[in-house]
């Protein structure tokens, strides 16, 4: 029987619990951030409300216009409950409180909070398209925060309060007469306008759950769920699970082993789901796609039929690394693109593993591309997968002889902030193409595994314990700050266990606080790896939940909870935190580079070395390019006070290929300047002229064409296309920066090391 290539899109919709337990901890925790709202039940951050008006309804509505296409939506219980709070007017966050306050009644600390936070969001897509909003943003950027606080008057503040809320309303709803009127007016917003904008946000959010329920009942989508407050179930079972992928991991001082909480989170998730959608969930998105053998019996016993994880977990389980060709497509497609069966003592489960790279293309790269080109690229990858599956069949052939499932699963909210019109042109181009072809069929995961039950078995006790991040748990445990948080959670959980009289029925507040504290998001932000301008607030929210456990049980709050778990300050050197997509204009936009790696050159060279004209190096990647940004010291003038040419030279460790010494005169004999390199990109800092060379035999270099971009203005920004390089996915390159003048070596950066960059 001939089959199309089946494709399952799974959109994960999640926000952590932003609701404060303020009155429980007020007077205990002293580190209340400026602009925060201390009352119990207040929301510390606005992201449920803002994403609720921009991302949750439109994604389903756009799909509804393409009835041939089926998809899966995962709605996390903690998100559902918070949406309902806003719809019922039970939620108030500090951003909304400021917007609904008469400008003349705002206090000095409120103005500081507004100028600091009411441009939160990607300014290219949310601010720049709106002239008045862009005008206010440019004033803050060009003239500074203090100037705004001194010179802005009622009209500026009123417009900023309105635009921060208007800009987060999805373009899909801009044909609404009221919204269209506000967008056209541009300025002069009153308190009554801001109140009406909030009411419009509430109306949009009120449609989210009914829209999903209607589409599920119509058979176009499947709605799945996640453990109640998004906890890492394997770590609740046993924090020693962290050592499965990283045997030498430094674990918390006390071992957390409360597997009894796992079925509780699953039961409460099902209760929320059943009450909203009138049926039982079949699929489970385990938080952070984290799985382990220990959790499987509870998942099966709870009645779930299938769950999802990442290709890294499958690779670890099979002892197989998924290699990719030069286009980024898996070389062993027959292993990845199928569901597997897991046999547990409580029954069978199906498990699917997502294609990590395809998911990341949507999540991190396509937003920087032309929408039609991006949609065509994704369809091209799917067609290439179908061809490779056909070639891998024993007899080849022109059709797929067995059903194959490609799973694309990713965060369903945050990526659209980086797309033109919140992703609408991209999704319409993609869905239009997929609706018009028959050899690719979009399905829900549930309908696929029901129609084609998995026949390949993975031994349940051999399933790898890991997550979507490198197949490990290092994002949530192992770092000193993360471990400290686990120790605090363990102490609170032990205190709860010492009060058997405090059941979910007799003391629901304490149990809700425990469930909230067990969520994965707090551990994500602690320690190394991820950072935001709200780190201190996440730290406080976690400790508020723990305080509420003790106070709900009538126990004293430990001193260890009275202050922050870690010091929250600006980072020095750091590795990249995510993909980046900077515009190469030499302006060094702060949002373009906020997830990049950073090396602080100025002040880090020691007294025996001359001062460098370079202050800082930023670096990062997406699936199209690798990027560098060079910040120069004040007064550095190429050709006068600074060498005229900046050169990038790099090699590929442990990869075959010819290498040569750096192509400059008088290169010193010390590392890394004396290394041998494969590629060279030169940039004239005066003209922005770019040239490229590749190493050839006899220690020589050969000129080659390049599509690299370079632009110097406030800084130097460089983009080097992967397509120009003799590299393939998962290759690493080690790079240094050499300053030269008329072919003469002048300086090397960073001193004593290279910059390691991986091709995704």
C-alpha positions in Angstrom: 0.0 0.0 0.0 1.3 3.4 -0.9 1.3 6.1 1.7 1.9 9.9 1.8 4.5 11.3 4.2 2.6 11.9 7.4 3.6 15.0 9.3 2.5 15.9 12.8 2.8 19.5 14.0 2.6 19.8 17.8 2.3 23.3 19.2 3.2 23.6 22.9 1.4 26.5 24.6 2.8 27.2 28.1 3.3 29.9 30.7 4.6 29.4 34.2 2.5 30.4 37.2 3.0 34.2 37.5 0.4 34.5 40.2 1.9 35.9 43.4 1.3 34.7 46.9 2.0 38.2 48.1 0.1 38.6 51.4 1.4 35.2 52.5 5.0 36.4 52.2 4.7 40.1 52.6 6.8 41.2 55.6 9.0 38.1 55.1 10.5 38.6 51.7 12.0 42.1 51.4 13.3 42.1 47.8 10.1 43.3 46.1 11.0 44.7 42.6 10.0 48.2 41.7 6.7 48.3 39.9 5.5 45.0 41.4 2.1 44.5 42.9 2.2 43.0 46.3 -1.4 41.8 46.9 -2.2 38.1 47.0 -3.5 36.8 43.6 -1.8 39.6 41.7 0.2 38.5 38.7 3.9 39.5 38.7 4.3 39.4 34.9 1.9 40.0 31.9 2.9 37.2 29.5 -0.3 35.2 29.8 -2.3 38.2 28.9 0.0 39.5 26.1 0.5 36.1 24.5 -3.2 35.5 25.0 -4.0 38.4 22.7 -1.3 37.6 20.2 -0.5 33.9 20.0 -3.0 31.4 21.3 -6.2 32.2 19.4 -4.7 33.2 16.0 -2.7 30.0 15.6 -5.8 27.9 15.8 -7.9 30.3 13.7 -5.4 30.4 10.8 -5.4 26.6 10.7 -9.2 26.5 10.7 -9.2 28.0 7.2 -7.3 24.9 5.9 -9.7 22.0 7.0 -7.6 19.4 5.2 -4.7 20.0 7.6 -4.8 18.4 11.1 -2.5 19.4 14.0 -2.0 18.9 17.7 -2.1 21.7 20.3 -0.8 21.2 23.8 -2.4 23.4 26.4 -0.6 23.3 29.8 -3.0 23.5 32.8 -1.1 26.4 34.4 -1.8 28.4 31.2 -5.4 27.5 31.1 -6.1 28.5 34.7 -4.3 31.9 34.2 -6.2 32.6 31.0 -9.5 32.0 32.9 -8.4 34.3 35.6 -7.9 37.2 33.2 -11.2 36.5 31.4 -13.0 36.5 34.7 -11.3 39.7 35.8 -9.6 37.9 38.6 -6.1 38.8 37.4 -4.1 42.0 37.6 -0.5 42.4 36.6 1.7 45.5 37.2 1.7 46.3 33.5 -2.0 46.3 33.3 -2.4 48.2 36.6 -0.2 51.0 35.2 -2.2 51.1 31.9 -5.5 51.4 33.8 -4.2 54.2 36.1 -4.8 57.9 35.3 -1.4 59.3 34.2 -1.6 62.1 36.7 -1.9 59.5 39.5 1.2 57.6 38.6 4.1 57.8 41.1 7.8 58.4 40.2 8.6 54.7 40.6 5.7 53.9 38.2 7.2 56.2 35.5 10.6 54.4 36.0 8.9 51.0 35.7 7.0 52.1 32.5 10.0 53.5 30.7 12.0 50.4 31.6 9.5 47.7 30.6 6.8 49.1 28.2 9.0 48.4 25.2 9.4 44.7 26.3 9.2 42.7 23.1 10.9 42.5 19.7 11.0 46.1 18.5 11.5 45.1 14.9 8.0 43.5 14.7 6.1 45.0 17.7 7.4 48.5 17.9 8.8 49.7 14.6 5.6 49.1 12.5 3.8 51.7 14.6 5.0 55.3 14.0 4.1 56.7 17.5 5.4 53.7 19.4 8.6 53.8 17.3 9.0 57.5 18.0 8.8 56.9 21.8 11.2 53.9 21.5 13.8 56.0 19.6 13.6 58.8 22.1 14.4 56.3 24.9 17.2 54.7 22.9 18.8 57.9 21.6 18.2 60.4 24.4 18.2 58.0 27.3 16.0 57.0 30.2 16.6 60.1 32.3 15.7 62.4 29.4 12.4 60.6 29.0 11.6 60.8 32.7 12.3 64.5 32.7 10.7 65.6 29.4 7.8 63.2 28.8 4.4 64.6 29.7 0.9 63.2 30.0 0.5 62.6 26.2 3.7 60.6 25.9 3.0 58.4 28.9 -0.6 57.8 27.9 0.4 56.8 24.4 3.1 54.5 25.6 0.7 52.8 28.1 -1.7 52.2 25.2 0.8 51.1 22.6 2.4 48.4 24.7 -1.0 46.7 24.8 -2.1 47.5 21.2 1.1 46.2 19.7 0.5 42.8 21.3 -2.9 42.3 19.7 -2.4 39.9 16.8 -2.7 41.4 13.2 -5.4 38.8 12.5 -7.7 41.0 14.6 -6.8 44.3 13.1 -9.9 44.4 10.9 -12.0 44.8 14.1 -13.4 48.3 13.8 -12.3 49.4 17.2 -8.8 48.1 16.8 -8.5 49.5 13.3 -9.5 52.9 14.7 -6.9 52.8 17.4 -4.2 51.8 15.0 -5.1 54.6 12.6 -5.3 57.3 15.3 -1.7 56.5 16.4 -1.6 59.0 19.3 -3.6 60.9 21.9 -4.9 57.9 23.9 -6.9 58.5 27.0 -7.6 56.4 30.0 -11.0 55.4 28.5 -9.1 54.2 25.4 -6.8 52.1 27.5 -9.7 50.6 29.4 -11.3 49.7 26.1 -8.1 48.1 24.8 -8.0 46.0 27.9 -11.6 44.9 27.4 -10.7 44.0 23.8 -7.8 41.9 25.1 -10.2 40.1 27.5 -12.7 39.4 24.7 -9.9 37.8 22.6 -8.7 35.6 25.5 -12.3 34.5 26.2 -12.4 32.8 22.7 -9.2 30.7 23.1 -10.6 27.6 24.9 -13.9 27.5 23.0 -12.1 27.8 19.7 -9.8 24.8 20.5 -12.7 22.7 21.9 -14.8 23.4 18.8 -11.9 22.4 16.5 -11.2 19.2 18.4 -14.9 18.2 18.3 -14.8 18.9 14.6 -11.8 16.5 14.3 -9.3 19.0 12.9 -7.1 19.2 16.0 -6.1 17.1 19.0 -5.6 18.8 22.3 -3.1 17.3 24.6 -1.9 18.2 28.1 1.1 18.4 30.4 1.6 17.6 34.1 -0.2 20.1 36.2 2.3 22.9 36.7 4.9 21.8 34.2 7.3 19.8 36.5 10.2 17.7 35.4 8.7 14.3 36.3 12.0 12.3 36.2 13.6 14.7 38.7 10.6 14.6 41.0 11.0 10.8 40.9 14.7 11.0 41.7 17.1 13.9 41.2 19.8 11.2 40.6 18.2 10.9 37.1 20.4 13.9 36.3 23.5 11.6 36.3 22.2 9.3 33.6 23.3 11.6 30.8 26.0 13.4 32.8 27.6 10.8 35.2 29.8 13.3 36.9 27.1 15.8 37.5 27.2 17.7 40.9 23.9 17.0 42.4 22.0 18.9 45.2 23.1 18.2 48.7 19.8 16.3 49.5 18.3 13.8 47.1 14.7 14.6 46.0 12.6 11.5 45.7 8.9 12.2 45.8 7.5 9.9 43.1 4.1 10.1 44.8 3.8 13.6 43.3 4.0 12.3 39.7 0.5 10.7 39.6 -0.9 13.8 41.4 0.3 16.1 38.7 -1.1 13.8 36.0 -4.4 13.5 37.8 -4.8 17.2 38.2 -3.9 17.9 34.6 -6.6 15.5 33.5 -9.1 17.1 35.7 -8.4 20.5 34.2 -8.6 19.0 30.7 -11.8 17.1 31.3 -13.6 20.1 32.7 -12.7 22.3 29.8 -12.9 19.9 26.8 -15.5 17.4 27.9 -13.4 14.3 27.2 -10.2 12.5 28.3 -6.8 13.5 26.9 -5.0 10.9 24.9 -1.6 12.5 24.5 0.9 13.8 27.0 3.6 16.4 26.4 5.9 15.7 29.4 7.3 19.0 30.6 10.4 19.9 28.6 9.9 16.6 26.7 11.6 15.0 29.7 11.2 11.2 30.1 12.7 8.3 32.1 11.8 4.7 32.7 10.5 5.4 36.2 7.7 7.7 35.0 6.2 5.4 32.4 4.0 3.2 34.6 2.4 6.3 36.1 1.8 7.8 32.7 0.2 4.6 31.4 -1.8 4.1 34.6 -3.2 7.6 34.2 -4.8 6.5 30.9 -2.6 8.3 28.4 -2.0 6.5 25.1 1.0 8.4 23.8 3.7 10.9 24.7 6.4 12.9 23.0 10.1 13.5 23.4 13.1 14.7 21.4 15.3 12.9 18.8 18.2 13.2 21.3 16.4 11.0 23.7 15.8 8.4 21.0 19.5 8.6 19.9 20.7 8.0 23.5 18.2 5.1 23.8 19.4 3.5 20.6 23.0 4.4 21.1 22.9 6.2 17.8 23.8 9.7 16.8 21.6 11.2 14.1 23.9 12.4 11.4 22.6 14.9 8.8 23.6 15.7 5.3 24.8 19.1 4.0 21.1 20.3 3.8 20.4 19.3 7.4 18.3 16.3 6.7 18.7 13.1 8.8 20.7 10.4 7.1 18.9 7.6 9.0 15.3 8.6 8.5 13.9 5.1 9.0 14.9 5.3 12.7 13.5 8.7 13.6 10.3 9.0 11.5 8.1 6.4 13.2 6.4 5.9 16.6 7.7 3.3 19.0 5.9 1.1 21.6 6.8 1.1 25.3 5.6 -1.8 27.4 5.0 -1.0 31.1 3.5 -2.9 34.0 0.5 -0.6 33.7 0.0 -1.0 30.0 1.4 0.0 26.6 2.3 3.5 25.5 3.3 4.9 22.1 6.0 7.5 22.0 7.1 9.8 19.1 10.3 11.8 18.8 10.4 15.2 17.2 12.8 16.2 14.4 14.8 18.7 16.5 16.3 20.6 13.5 13.0 21.1 11.6 11.4 22.3 14.9 14.2 24.7 15.4 13.9 26.1 11.9 10.4 27.3 12.7 11.3 28.3 16.2 14.5 30.2 15.5 15.3 30.8 11.8 12.3 31.2 9.5 11.3 34.4 11.2 14.4 36.1 9.6 13.5 34.9 6.1 11.0 36.0 3.5 7.8 34.1 4.5 7.2 32.4 1.1 10.9 31.4 0.9 10.7 30.0 4.5 7.6 28.0 3.7 9.1 26.6 0.6 12.2 25.6 2.5 10.2 23.7 5.0 8.2 21.9 2.4 11.5 21.2 0.6 12.9 19.5 3.7 9.7 17.3 4.0 10.0 16.3 0.3 13.6 15.4 0.8 12.7 13.3 3.8 10.1 11.5 1.7 12.7 10.8 -1.0 15.3 9.5 1.5 12.7 7.2 3.1 11.8 5.8 -0.3 15.5 5.2 -1.1 16.0 3.5 2.2 13.3 0.9 1.5 14.7 -2.6 0.6 13.5 -2.3 -3.0 13.6 1.5 -3.3 10.6 2.5 -5.2 8.7 5.7 -6.0 6.1 5.4 -3.1 6.3 4.9 0.6 5.3 1.3 1.3 4.8 1.8 5.1 3.4 4.7 7.1 6.1 7.2 8.3 5.5 10.1 10.7 7.6 13.2 10.8 7.0 15.0 14.1 7.6 18.8 14.3 7.1 20.0 17.8 7.9 23.3 19.4 6.9 26.2 21.5 3.8 27.6 20.0 4.0 31.2 21.3 7.4 32.9 21.6 8.8 32.4 18.1 6.0 34.4 16.3 7.3 37.6 17.9 10.2 37.5 15.4 8.0 36.9 12.3 6.5 39.6 10.1 2.8 40.0 11.1 3.2 37.4 13.9 3.8 34.6 11.4 0.5 35.0 9.5 2.2 35.3 6.0 4.5 32.3 6.7 1.7 30.1 8.0 -0.6 31.0 5.1 2.1 30.3 2.6 2.9 27.0 4.3 -0.7 25.8 4.8 -1.6 26.9 1.2 1.1 24.7 -0.2 0.4 21.7 2.0 -3.3 21.9 1.2 -2.5 21.7 -2.5 -0.4 18.6 -2.5 -1.3 15.0 -1.8 2.0 13.3 -1.0 2.4 15.1 2.3 -0.5 14.7 4.8 -0.8 16.6 8.1 -2.3 14.5 10.9 -2.6 14.6 14.7 -0.3 12.3 16.6 -3.4 10.6 18.1 -5.0 9.7 14.8 -1.8 8.4 13.4 -0.9 6.0 16.3 -4.6 4.9 16.3 -4.6 4.1 12.6 -1.0 2.8 12.5 -0.1 1.4 16.0 3.6 1.2 16.5 5.2 -2.1 15.8 8.8 -1.3 16.8 9.4 -1.7 20.6 11.8 0.2 22.8 12.5 -1.6 26.1 10.9 0.6 28.6 13.7 0.1 31.1 16.2 1.2 28.5 14.5 4.5 27.6 17.0 7.3 28.1 16.4 9.7 31.0 16.6 13.1 29.4 14.9 16.1 27.9 14.9 18.1 24.6 18.0 19.9 25.6 20.9 17.7 24.5 19.1 14.7 26.0 20.1 15.7 29.5 18.7 17.6 32.5 21.6 20.1 32.8 19.2 23.0 32.2 17.4 22.3 35.4 19.9 20.7 37.7 23.7 20.5 38.3 24.5 24.2 38.5 25.1 25.5 42.0 22.1 27.9 41.9 19.8 25.2 40.5 21.0 22.7 43.1 20.4 25.3 45.8 16.8 25.6 44.6 16.3 21.9 44.6 17.6 21.7 48.2 15.1 24.4 49.3 12.3 22.5 47.5 13.3 19.3 49.2 13.2 20.9 52.6 9.7 22.3 52.0 8.5 19.0 50.6 9.9 17.1 53.7 7.9 19.6 55.8 4.8 18.8 53.9 5.4 15.1 54.4 5.7 15.7 58.1 2.1 17.0 58.1 -0.1 14.0 57.0 -3.2 15.8 58.2 -2.6 18.4 55.5 -4.3 16.8 52.6 -5.4 18.4 49.3 -8.9 18.5 50.7 -8.0 20.0 54.1 -5.2 22.3 53.0 -5.5 23.0 49.3 -3.5 26.3 49.5 -0.3 24.5 50.7 -0.6 21.8 48.1 -1.1 24.4 45.3 2.0 26.2 46.5 3.9 23.0 46.4 2.8 22.1 42.9 3.7 25.6 41.7 7.2 25.4 43.2 7.8 22.0 41.5 7.4 23.7 38.1 10.4 23.5 35.7 10.5 27.2 34.8 12.2 28.4 38.0 15.1 26.0 37.6 15.4 27.1 33.9 16.2 30.7 34.9 18.5 29.9 37.9 22.3 29.7 37.3 24.1 29.4 34.1 22.5 29.0 30.7 19.5 31.4 30.6 19.0 34.9 31.7 16.4 37.7 31.3 15.7 41.1 32.8 13.2 39.3 35.1 15.6 36.8 36.7 15.2 38.4 40.2 11.4 38.2 39.8 11.5 34.5 38.9 13.8 33.9 41.9 11.3 35.7 44.2 8.2 33.9 42.8 9.8 30.5 43.5 10.6 31.5 47.0 7.0 32.9 47.5 5.6 29.5 46.6 7.9 27.8 49.1 7.0 30.4 51.8 3.4 29.7 51.2 3.9 26.0 51.9 5.4 26.7 55.4 2.8 29.4 56.2 0.0 27.2 55.0 1.2 24.5 57.4 1.7 26.9 60.3 5.5 26.4 60.2 8.1 29.2 60.5 9.6 30.3 57.2 13.3 29.3 57.1 15.9 32.0 56.9 17.2 30.4 53.7 14.2 31.7 51.9 14.5 35.3 53.0 17.0 36.4 50.4 17.7 35.6 46.7 19.0 32.2 45.7 21.7 33.8 43.6 23.0 37.3 42.9 21.3 38.8 39.8 23.7 41.0 38.0 24.9 41.7 34.5 26.9 38.8 33.0 30.5 39.1 31.8 31.7 36.4 29.4 29.0 34.0 28.4 28.1 31.4 25.8 25.2 31.8 23.4 21.8 31.3 25.0 19.7 30.8 21.8 19.7 31.4 18.1 20.1 35.0 17.0 19.0 36.9 13.8 20.7 40.2 13.8 20.2 42.8 11.1 23.7 43.5 9.6 23.7 47.3 9.7 26.5 48.1 12.1 24.2 49.5 14.7 24.5 46.7 17.3 20.8 46.6 18.2 20.6 45.3 21.8 17.7 43.0 21.1 19.4 41.5 18.1 22.3 40.3 20.3 20.7 39.7 23.7 21.0 35.9 23.3 24.5 35.9 21.8 27.7 34.7 23.4 29.9 37.5 24.6 33.7 37.8 25.3 34.8 40.9 27.2 38.2 41.8 25.7 38.7 45.2 27.3 40.1 44.8 30.8 40.8 41.0 30.4 44.2 41.1 28.8 46.5 41.6 31.8 49.2 44.1 32.4 51.8 42.5 30.2 49.7 43.0 27.0 49.0 46.2 25.1 45.5 47.6 25.2 43.2 46.3 22.5 41.1 48.6 20.3 38.4 46.0 20.7 36.2 46.1 23.8 33.9 43.2 23.3 33.2 40.3 20.9 29.6 38.9 20.4 28.9 35.7 18.5 26.0 33.4 17.7 24.3 31.4 15.0 21.1 30.5 13.3 20.5 27.9 10.5 21.6 30.3 7.8 24.7 32.1 9.1 27.1 32.5 12.0 27.4 36.0 13.3 30.0 38.2 14.9 29.8 41.6 16.4 32.9 43.6 17.3 32.5 46.5 19.8 35.4 48.9 19.5 36.9 51.1 22.3 35.8 54.7 22.2 38.0 56.7 19.8 39.2 53.7 17.8 39.6 54.9 14.2 40.6 52.2 11.6 43.7 53.1 9.8 44.7 55.7 12.4 44.3 54.6 16.1 43.2 51.0 15.1 44.5 48.6 12.4 42.6 48.9 9.2 41.8 45.2 8.5 39.9 42.8 10.8 40.3 39.1 9.9 38.3 36.0 10.9 40.3 32.8 10.6 39.0 29.4 11.6 39.5 25.7 11.4 37.3 22.6 11.9 38.6 20.4 14.7 38.8 16.7 14.0 37.6 17.2 10.4 39.6 16.4 7.3 40.8 19.2 5.1 43.9 21.3 4.2 45.0 23.9 6.6 47.6 26.7 6.4 49.2 29.3 8.8 47.4 32.6 9.1 48.1 34.6 5.9 49.9 37.6 7.5 53.5 38.7 8.0 55.2 38.5 11.4 52.6 36.2 13.1 54.0 35.5 16.6 54.7 32.0 17.6 52.1 31.6 20.4 48.7 30.1 20.5 46.2 30.6 19.0 47.9 33.0 16.5 50.3 30.2 15.4 47.5 27.6 14.7 46.7 26.4 11.2 43.4 27.4 9.6 41.0 26.3 6.9 39.1 29.6 6.1 39.9 33.3 6.2 37.5 36.2 5.9 39.0 39.7 5.7 37.1 42.9 6.3 38.4 46.4 5.4 37.1 48.5 8.4 37.2 51.7 6.3 35.3 50.5 3.2 33.4 47.4 4.5 34.9 45.5 1.6 34.9 41.7 2.3 37.1 39.0 0.8 37.5 35.3 1.5 40.2 32.7 1.1 40.5 29.0 1.7 43.7 27.1 2.5 45.4 25.0 -0.2 48.5 22.9 -0.4 52.0 24.2 0.3 50.9 26.6 3.1 49.1 28.8 0.6 45.7 30.4 0.4 43.2 30.6 -2.6 40.7 33.3 -3.1 37.1 32.2 -3.2 33.7 34.0 -3.6 31.7 34.8 -0.5 28.2 36.0 0.3 29.3 37.2 3.7 28.0 40.6 4.9 29.9 43.2 7.0 28.9 46.6 8.1 30.6 49.1 10.5 28.8 52.0 12.1 28.5 52.0 15.9 30.2 48.6 15.8 31.1 46.0 13.2 28.5 43.3 12.4 29.3 40.3 10.3 27.2 37.4 8.9 28.9 34.4 7.2 26.6 32.0 5.4 27.0 28.3 6.3 26.4 27.6 2.6 29.7 29.3 1.8 31.7 26.9 4.0 32.9 23.3 3.6 30.9 22.4 6.8 28.0 20.2 7.6 25.4 20.2 10.4 27.0 19.4 13.8 30.4 20.5 12.7 32.3 22.9 15.0 34.5 25.7 13.9 37.1 27.3 16.1 37.7 31.0 15.3 40.0 33.8 16.2 40.0 37.5 15.2 43.3 38.9 13.9 43.8 42.6 13.4 46.2 43.5 10.6 47.5 46.5 8.6 48.7 46.1 5.0 49.1 42.4 5.5 51.1 42.8 8.7 49.9 41.0 11.9 48.9 43.4 14.7 46.9 41.6 17.3 44.9 38.4 18.1 41.6 38.1 19.9 40.6 36.5 22.2 44.0 36.1 23.9 45.0 32.5 24.5 41.8 30.8 23.3 39.5 30.4 20.3 35.8 31.0 19.9 33.9 27.7 19.4 30.9 27.9 17.1 28.7 24.9 16.2 26.8 24.6 13.0 23.2 23.7 13.9 
